[in-house]
Structures are given as structure tokens and as C-alpha cells.
Amino acid sequence: MKNLDTRRTIRKYAQKPVSDTLLNRLLTEASRTQTMGNLQLYSVVVTRSEEMKQRLAPAHFNQPMVTEAPVVLTICADFHRTTRWCEERQAMPGYDNFLSFQNAAIDALLYTQTLCNLMDEEGLGYCYLGTTVYLPMQIIEALQLPKLVMPVATLTVGWPAEQPPLTDRLPLESFVHSETYHEPTAADIDAFYGYKEQLPENQHFVEINHKQTLAQIFTDIRYTKADNEAMSEGLKEALRHQGFF
């Protein structure tokens, strides 16, 4: 079993197929993960065709791994299937609301993480695309997702063709709190983020972008207030369109 301490995000893949037999086994095994009410409130759309990868790529800002990976998995929060079951069994569903989306999204993300762990064990490489919730309507349209189905995660999957360096992680004391939440002091922030800020690659990133601190890279370039607000509106509109608002 691969140690999580050495887990890497893989963006470059060998020209080697991922078999349906292997993928379907992992997708099945992952379904043993935790789920609300034993309802399994998720669905996975498997994309292998070049045409469909090309259609999905713009929703992920045309990151190369979307079209280069053998497989793209879009994991969706899905209350549509459960609602149809209820309708076919003389039960009155009431899942067209935000709480139901939240429950289904948690189910879908738990499933996603379990699947990632299983793929690690098999030696597969993958990249988790946070862009899934940035332009969700493009994904909804490309995959023809019905009401009460919402994309929440995307994985590009294949056999690794690279071994990138491990990325840094914050220390335990930065995210584990005893009994109640501990408000970090200025000294705590220095201790929590000092290692990350002193990494040569991060210092270089600050320098070439003409910023004073690494935090400014995130606030001014990577995840700006304007972008966050605009994409928040798009996300809310997609949730309305899919029937969760």
C-alpha cells in the first residue's frame, strides 16, 4: 500500500490505457465508503473519448491533463436518482433544496477521496481538479446532467509519467484544535507558515510576480476577491438551474 506521506499529484500520464476492468473494480470498491442514509448520493461520469475531453477542457481552463489523461472522472452530487426511486415507489421526495445538495456533495467527496486512495494502491496517478465548481454550467451542459445532479469533483486518471516533488503541508498544530477552536496569534501564523514561505520555489514565485509576501500571490493572483465573487454567482446560478435552490 502506498504511504500517504509520499502521495503526489500527477499531471503527466504514460500512453498506456486504464482498463475498464480495473477502473470498474476500483469504482465498485469505493462505493463501500461512508454515505448518508446508505443512499449513495453520487454519480460518476467516465470520459474516455477525445471529443468529450475537448468539450470538458474549457470548463477546466484548458489544463493540458484534461485532454492528455486516458480517463477523466466527473463525480457528481446526485439526488436525481434517489428522487426517481421515490417517485416510482409512491414516496414523496423533498430533495430540491440546499441541505440536500450539501448532503449529496459530502457523499460525493467522501467517495472521491476513497477512490483516490484505492487508485494510489494500484499505482495509478491522478490530479484533483478544483476547477469543477468554477464553471459548473459548462460541465452540466457537456455531460447533459439532469436536475438535482451537480458536478463537485473531477479527477484526471492514468499511469504516471512523472514523479514530481512532494508539496509542503502545514504542521499538525495549525489545524488540530483541542476542545475549542484556538484563534491563531501573529506568532502562531509565523510558526505555521514560516516553512512554506521560506521554500526557495515560493520565494522565487513572490519575486517574479513582484509581490511582497506569498499570501499576496493567493489574494492578488491565484484566488482574487473579484474572481471568487464572480464564480460564486455562477455556482449559485448552477445550483438554481439544477434545482437545489
C-alpha positions as CSV (number, residue, x, y, z in Angstrom):
1,M,0.0,0.0,0.0
2,K,1.4,3.4,-0.9
3,N,2.1,5.6,2.0
4,L,0.0,8.8,2.0
5,D,3.2,10.7,3.1
6,T,4.5,10.2,-0.4
7,R,1.3,10.9,-2.3
8,R,1.9,13.1,-5.4
9,T,-0.4,14.9,-7.8
10,I,0.2,13.5,-11.3
11,R,-0.4,15.7,-14.3
12,K,1.6,13.8,-16.9
13,Y,0.5,10.3,-18.0
14,A,2.0,7.5,-19.9
15,Q,0.4,6.4,-23.2
16,K,-1.0,3.3,-21.6
17,P,-4.7,2.6,-21.2
18,V,-6.5,2.2,-17.9
19,S,-8.6,-0.9,-18.5
20,D,-12.4,-0.9,-17.9
21,T,-11.9,-4.0,-15.7
22,L,-9.5,-2.2,-13.3
23,L,-11.4,1.1,-13.3
24,N,-14.8,-0.6,-12.7
25,R,-13.3,-2.6,-9.8
26,L,-12.0,0.5,-8.1
27,L,-15.3,2.4,-8.7
28,T,-17.1,-0.5,-7.1
29,E,-14.8,-0.9,-4.2
30,A,-15.0,2.9,-3.5
31,S,-18.8,2.5,-3.0
32,R,-18.1,0.9,0.4
33,T,-17.2,4.4,1.7
34,Q,-19.4,6.3,4.2
35,T,-22.7,7.6,2.8
36,M,-25.7,9.5,4.3
37,G,-28.6,7.1,5.0
38,N,-27.0,4.4,2.8
39,L,-28.3,6.3,-0.2
40,Q,-25.0,6.8,-2.1
41,L,-25.9,10.3,-3.2
42,Y,-23.3,10.4,-6.0
43,S,-22.8,9.5,-9.7
44,V,-19.6,9.3,-11.7
45,V,-19.4,10.2,-15.4
46,V,-16.5,8.4,-17.1
47,T,-15.0,10.3,-20.0
48,R,-12.6,8.5,-22.4
49,S,-13.4,9.9,-25.9
50,E,-11.2,12.7,-27.2
51,E,-14.3,14.6,-28.3
52,M,-15.8,14.7,-24.8
53,K,-12.4,15.6,-23.3
54,Q,-12.2,18.5,-25.7
55,R,-15.7,19.6,-24.6
56,L,-14.8,19.4,-20.9
57,A,-11.4,21.2,-21.2
58,P,-12.7,24.8,-21.4
59,A,-14.5,24.3,-18.1
60,H,-11.2,23.4,-16.5
61,F,-9.3,26.4,-18.1
62,N,-7.9,24.1,-20.7
63,Q,-5.4,22.5,-18.4
64,P,-3.5,20.0,-20.5
65,M,-4.1,16.9,-18.4
66,V,-7.8,17.1,-19.2
67,T,-7.2,16.1,-22.8
68,E,-4.0,14.1,-22.2
69,A,-5.2,11.8,-19.5
70,P,-6.6,8.4,-20.6
71,V,-9.6,8.9,-18.3
72,V,-11.5,11.9,-16.8
73,L,-13.9,11.2,-14.0
74,T,-16.5,13.8,-13.1
75,I,-18.0,13.0,-9.7
76,C,-21.4,14.5,-9.1
77,A,-23.7,15.1,-6.1
78,D,-26.8,13.2,-7.3
79,F,-30.2,13.4,-5.7
80,H,-31.9,12.8,-9.1
81,R,-31.6,9.0,-9.0
82,T,-32.9,8.9,-5.4
83,T,-35.8,11.2,-6.3
84,R,-36.7,9.0,-9.3
85,W,-36.7,5.9,-7.0
86,C,-39.1,7.7,-4.6
87,E,-41.4,8.7,-7.4
88,E,-41.5,5.1,-8.7
89,R,-42.3,3.8,-5.2
90,Q,-45.2,6.0,-4.2
91,A,-43.0,8.2,-2.0
92,M,-42.9,12.0,-2.0
93,P,-39.3,13.3,-2.4
94,G,-38.3,16.6,-0.9
95,Y,-34.7,16.9,-2.1
96,D,-34.9,20.1,-4.2
97,N,-33.1,22.2,-1.5
98,F,-29.7,23.4,-0.4
99,L,-29.4,20.9,2.5
100,S,-29.9,18.0,0.1
101,F,-27.2,19.4,-2.1
102,Q,-24.9,19.7,0.9
103,N,-25.6,16.1,1.9
104,A,-25.0,14.8,-1.7
105,A,-21.9,16.8,-2.1
106,I,-20.4,15.4,1.1
107,D,-21.3,11.9,-0.1
108,A,-19.7,12.6,-3.5
109,L,-16.5,14.0,-1.9
110,L,-16.1,11.1,0.5
111,Y,-16.5,8.7,-2.4
112,T,-13.9,10.7,-4.4
113,Q,-11.3,10.5,-1.6
114,T,-11.8,6.8,-1.1
115,L,-11.4,6.3,-4.8
116,C,-8.2,8.3,-4.8
117,N,-6.8,6.1,-2.0
118,L,-7.7,3.0,-4.0
119,M,-6.0,4.3,-7.1
120,D,-2.9,5.1,-5.1
121,E,-2.8,1.4,-4.0
122,E,-2.9,0.3,-7.7
123,G,-0.1,2.7,-8.7
124,L,-2.4,4.9,-10.8
125,G,-1.8,8.7,-11.0
126,Y,-4.4,11.3,-10.7
127,C,-5.0,15.0,-10.4
128,Y,-7.9,16.5,-8.5
129,L,-9.3,19.5,-10.4
130,G,-10.6,22.2,-8.1
131,T,-11.9,24.0,-11.2
132,T,-15.0,21.8,-11.3
133,V,-17.0,24.3,-9.2
134,Y,-15.7,27.4,-11.1
135,L,-17.6,27.0,-14.3
136,P,-20.1,24.3,-13.5
137,M,-22.7,25.2,-16.2
138,Q,-20.2,24.2,-18.9
139,I,-19.8,20.8,-17.3
140,I,-23.5,20.4,-16.8
141,E,-24.2,21.1,-20.4
142,A,-21.3,19.0,-21.8
143,L,-22.3,15.9,-19.7
144,Q,-26.1,16.5,-20.0
145,L,-26.6,16.4,-16.3
146,P,-30.3,16.4,-15.3
147,K,-31.9,18.3,-12.4
148,L,-30.6,17.5,-8.9
149,V,-27.2,16.4,-10.3
150,M,-24.3,18.8,-9.7
151,P,-20.6,18.3,-10.5
152,V,-18.4,18.7,-7.5
153,A,-15.1,17.0,-8.3
154,T,-13.1,16.0,-11.3
155,L,-10.1,13.5,-11.5
156,T,-7.8,13.1,-14.4
157,V,-6.5,9.5,-14.2
158,G,-3.7,7.5,-15.8
159,W,-0.4,5.7,-15.3
160,P,2.2,8.2,-14.1
161,A,4.8,9.6,-16.5
162,E,6.4,11.8,-13.9
163,Q,7.5,11.9,-10.3
164,P,7.1,15.5,-9.1
165,P,8.5,16.6,-5.8
166,L,6.3,16.4,-2.7
167,T,4.4,19.5,-1.9
168,D,4.7,21.1,1.5
169,R,2.0,20.7,4.3
170,L,1.2,22.8,7.3
171,P,2.1,21.3,10.7
172,L,-0.4,19.4,12.8
173,E,-0.8,22.2,15.4
174,S,-2.0,24.6,12.6
175,F,-5.2,22.6,12.0
176,V,-5.9,20.5,15.1
177,H,-7.6,22.2,18.0
178,S,-8.1,20.8,21.5
179,E,-11.7,21.1,22.8
180,T,-12.4,24.5,21.3
181,Y,-11.1,26.5,18.3
182,H,-7.8,28.3,19.1
183,E,-7.6,31.7,17.5
184,P,-4.0,31.9,16.0
185,T,-1.8,34.7,17.1
186,A,0.6,36.6,14.9
187,A,3.4,34.3,16.4
188,D,1.3,31.3,15.5
189,I,0.9,32.4,11.9
190,D,4.7,32.9,11.7
191,A,5.2,29.4,13.0
192,F,2.5,27.8,10.8
193,Y,3.5,29.4,7.6
194,G,7.2,30.1,8.0
195,Y,8.4,26.9,6.4
196,K,6.1,27.4,3.3
197,E,7.2,31.0,3.0
198,Q,10.9,30.1,3.1
199,L,10.9,27.5,0.4
200,P,13.1,28.7,-2.5
201,E,10.4,28.0,-5.1
202,N,7.9,30.1,-3.2
203,Q,10.3,32.9,-2.7
204,H,11.1,32.9,-6.4
205,F,7.3,32.9,-7.2
206,V,6.9,36.0,-5.0
207,E,9.9,37.7,-6.7
208,I,8.9,37.1,-10.3
209,N,5.4,38.3,-9.6
210,H,6.7,41.5,-7.9
211,K,4.9,40.8,-4.6
212,Q,6.0,41.3,-1.0
213,T,4.6,38.1,0.5
214,L,3.5,34.7,-0.5
215,A,0.0,35.4,0.8
216,Q,-0.3,38.2,-1.8
217,I,0.2,35.6,-4.5
218,F,-3.1,34.0,-3.4
219,T,-5.1,37.1,-2.8
220,D,-3.9,39.1,-5.8
221,I,-3.2,36.5,-8.4
222,R,-4.5,33.0,-7.8
223,Y,-7.8,33.4,-5.9
224,T,-8.8,37.0,-6.1
225,K,-11.8,38.5,-4.4
226,A,-13.3,39.6,-7.8
227,D,-12.9,36.1,-9.3
228,N,-14.3,34.4,-6.2
229,E,-17.3,36.6,-6.2
230,A,-18.0,36.2,-9.9
231,M,-17.6,32.4,-9.7
232,S,-19.7,32.3,-6.6
233,E,-22.6,33.8,-8.6
234,G,-22.0,31.3,-11.3
235,L,-22.1,28.5,-8.8
236,K,-25.3,29.7,-7.2
237,E,-26.9,30.1,-10.7
238,A,-25.9,26.5,-11.5
239,L,-27.4,25.2,-8.2
240,R,-30.6,27.1,-9.1
241,H,-30.6,25.6,-12.6
242,Q,-30.1,22.1,-11.2
243,G,-33.0,22.6,-8.8
244,F,-31.1,22.8,-5.4
245,F,-32.1,26.4,-4.8
